[in-house]
Amino acid sequence: MHLKLTKKQLALLNYIQEYISENDCSPSYREIMEGMGLTSVSAVAEHVDNLVAKGALKKVPGAARSLEVLDYKHEDTVRLFKERMIGCTEEQKKILEQAGEILGLDLSQDQG
């Protein structure tokens, strides 16, 4: 992954991915807390929210066991980049295009 993640964030992503592989569902926040040796569910929530903000993790708000580790080339990531590019300034668009290029995303707009 080319995302800038801390060691703790990377470990958390790996834990979630392994759990999903073994159990066919994502872990609960309490299971993450116990598996990662964290001291509170709120610490897990903060880490998860940070990973969602970075685009490394996806969750359905209010739904249990809805965590999904995203590949940076995942179609949802491309869609989110394209949505964000609509109505932004030229400077913001240039930054998003550069970020997409670094990540190897195809952000070409199908306009015709």
Helices and strands as residue ranges (DSSP letters): H 7-23, H 29-36, H 41-53, E 57-58, E 68-69, H 75-85, H 90-103
